Amino acid sequence: MIQLADPVRLLKKGYSITQVNGELLVSVDQIKDNDILTTQVWDGEIISVTQKINKNGK
C-alpha cells in the first residue's frame, strides 16, 4: 500500500510537482511575471522563469 502512495511512482507516470518560492504551486494567482519556478519530474528538476500568465477564462 505504501508503494502506491510513493510520489516518485506518480512522477514516472508523467506528473510533476511545481513550486514557487518554496511553496507548492496550486494556482496561477500565486505567481507573477519573472518568478522562478522549480518543477520536479521523476529524473530531475527544471528551473524556469515565468514570462506570461494565462488564467482560465481570461
Stockholm file with secondary structure:
# STOCKHOLM 1.0

chainA/1-58         MIQLADPVRLLKKGYSITQVNGELLVSVDQIKDNDILTTQVWDGEIISVTQKINKNGK
#=GR chainA/1-58 SS CTGGGCHHHHHHTTCCEEEETTEECCCGGGCCTTCEEEEEETTEEEEEECCCCCCTTC
#=GC SS_cons        CTGGGCHHHHHHTTCCEEEETTEECCCGGGCCTTCEEEEEETTEEEEEECCCCCCTTC
//
